[in-house]
Amino acid sequence: MLYFFGAFIILLFLIFIDYYFGRIHHLKHVKKHSFPVRHSDITIFTSGPLLFEKMLADISEAQHHIHMLFYIFRNDEFGMKVLRLLEEKAKEGVRVRVLIDIVGSHRFPRRLMKEMSLKGVEIEYCHTPSFPFFFFHLQNRNHRKITVIDGKIGYLGGFNIGNEYIDLHQRLSPWRDCHVRFTGEGVWDLQLQFLTDWTEATWRGPEENERELYYPALAQGRVEHQFFAFEGDCWEDKVVEMISSAKRKIIIGSPYFIPSKRAFAAILDAVKLGVEVVLILPEMSDHPLIQEASYRFLRRLIRLNCCSVYRYREGFYHAKVFVIDDDICSVGTANFDNRSFYFNHELNSMFRDPGMVIEMLEIAEMDLSKSTKLTADMLRHRNFVGVLKELFAILLSPLL
C-alpha cells in the first residue's frame, strides 16, 4: 500500500512539473493576434436548428472554398449529414477544409477522415498532445468554432456539430446557445484565424497567388465590432478589464462558472461599487462536478445584495455572453472558467454597437424569464455525498 501511495505522489509531482513548465513554455511562444475594429452585418442565432438551416444553405451556395473549425465534430446523424453536403461540394470543385480538436472530437474515427479525404474533403486534427509537456498539451485545446464560406460569410459562436446541437439529445434539449453570422469586412479576420490554425496544424497554408480568393474585397457593414483571439493567455485580462469598466450592470451568461481569483475579485469589487451583477447558468450539467466546483463562488455572490444568480431551466444553457451596461457586449467561444482563462484557444467578438447590445439584452431578458433564481438553501448539501463531491470538485477545479 505504501508503495502505491508513493508512486501516486510521484505521479502527481511529475504532472505538476509538466503543467508548470509547459505553461511557461507555451506563454513564451504564444502568437499574438491583433485584429482591427471592423464593421459587419450580423445575425444572431440562439437556436441550433435555425442556425444550421442557414449555415448549410450558405454552404450549399459555396463556389470556391468552405472552411470549418470545431472543437466537437461528431460522426452521428447530424455530423454525417454535414459531411455528405461537404462531399457534394468537393465534387463540384469547392475546396473543403475541416479542422477538429483531437480531444474534443476524439470519437471522430480516423478511417472516416481518410475516407473523406479520398472524396476531396480535407479533415485534420489540431492540438495533438506531444512531448515534452504532454499533460499541459493535453489540456491546451482549440475551443474555437469558426466557419468561413468563400471568404464572404463567416460564423462564430458556441455551437458544435452533433445531434445535441440541433435538439436531438434526450436530456439536453433544447440546446440554448449563441452564434453569430457575419458578412462584411469582419469575415477577413475569421478567415485569418482559421488559416492560421490550419497552417499550424497541417503545415499546409494556401498559396500566395490564391490570396485574393480567400480574402475578397468586402464592404463595410453596419455593426462595429472587434475580434480577440485568446490562447490561454489574455481572456482573464479582457474579463477583468470589462468588469472594471462597468458602471451600472453586468450580465454574464456561461455554461460553466469557475472564475479565476482575479476575475472573481473583479466581480466582488464591482458589487462593492454598487454595480448590479446578473449570472445566467444552466440548471442541468453536461459534465460531472462542474456545478459543484461553482458552489463556493455562488454562495458568496448570493449573499451580496447587488448580485443575482439564475439557473436556466428549459434545456441546456451553453451560451457565452457578456454585457456591460448598455455599452458593450461579447459573444464567442470563451467560457467563464479556468479552462478558457488558462488553457483553451478561444475567439470572441466585442461589440460596441447600441443595436447589438439592445438585442443581447433582450435575449438575456428572455433567458431570465425561463430561469429560476438561485437561493442559498438550494446550494445546501442534503447528505455527506454532496459534501464529498464538492470537495473533490474544488481539488479538480484548476482543470475544470
Steps between C-alpha positions, in 0.01 A plus 500: 500500500783737590663426163186595306451815708859605433459434127181709498677794670784481249251494213324810632834676537600416142163621370545826691850551359372418149217752532707773667787504250269417210299815565816711527620360167157557343476864611844572356389374158142631482426665167335834576218594262393862483182547302381849397158649560266374228151573375282205399137408459401236752223257586474341846386139540399343832342186350705220347240391242465859373876559500589189305213542258659831399860378519435193283312717251804729480730199457278372220566824311881491545701553180866493603566379855343388829702525821371353827665480842315332787600375843246216471403338171301181552450226245137461604190560291545876472877481465465259207241729339754782508773276360277384214438863405872579517566195281253629240669842498843339462372313193401837355861616534461701821803484732384359834713516814377380840709536817392319818653483846648158565369483859161662446443282193685190624211278393524617139658194334820530300362258243224751427758776464685290242175415323400865477849597383466263205176682417667841505410612853814583698443424869787541746548482875654794683674532837630144513669453842875461474816476710641675686220634721252234389259567787490875432445441127217262586319790670592760237201462268379690193150596614420733208198449274554679170338455159602703194334464159668647190666760721169691498291340777624411846359338814623505860343385825434217739335230285694191390403227254294217649147384571473683832558835329186461289290384797525125440639420846242352733624673818672820380237625255425766411863612479517875574808665355612811312656516153553797270498514119727769353507656156727791422861578586501308829509176299864579413596447865308174534678380186839606636442316828386184324793495258743571784367202696487282187860578403621443856331158509583379148796710380296553183392858441331644192718604208585870490350535153163387644489779758236704317270196489524454878489872580263655245406866509227549759282798578458648847193387689290693752622350828833598657690215662845358566626144528731388779686170488610337824741210544481437872661837558281814475133412556537557874647846434215590264238378751651705783521804270133475402375438854706792633349732238142431611305786657149355538448138401687186393331196344707183469361193326714186508444123518787477750581746779840426653669841504865571561597692814547824301169469314306421819670785685400734217136394540514557877655843450228593250229396744661709776472801268127437457512331159219249453629155396275240337620147426316261267612139542350165401277309739624169360860403438668326207817414697549346846613724788469823296212634707653392832818690412297822466312476831761673719498803267123510465442489876710814546326681218149412616575663837561831322198721442614616154554153358236260363566146376253328270483144370360452151250216519363447145774286350877532530647850511832511311516866391809709571369854541639812666308831516640808672249780571343605170839549338674175408430132458711197416400184315729214412646173622657586837332380819531652847725224631861403556524305174418810295716723720814283502481221241266534205551680172191720469358773277249768603355805331443818701215725386453868584199541275192623695263289290703184560516566876123557514438175314725308739323659798165390356632146458627506860158613624340211311748259659429640846128443447582130453726484805470445874672733744751310710486521879749403767271217609517345152878468539481334840612138489240251620741213562868415550538388137427854384768638733756251366412582139553871561833442676615282211379761251697773681817288475446451127375854428831619342432248223121550471 
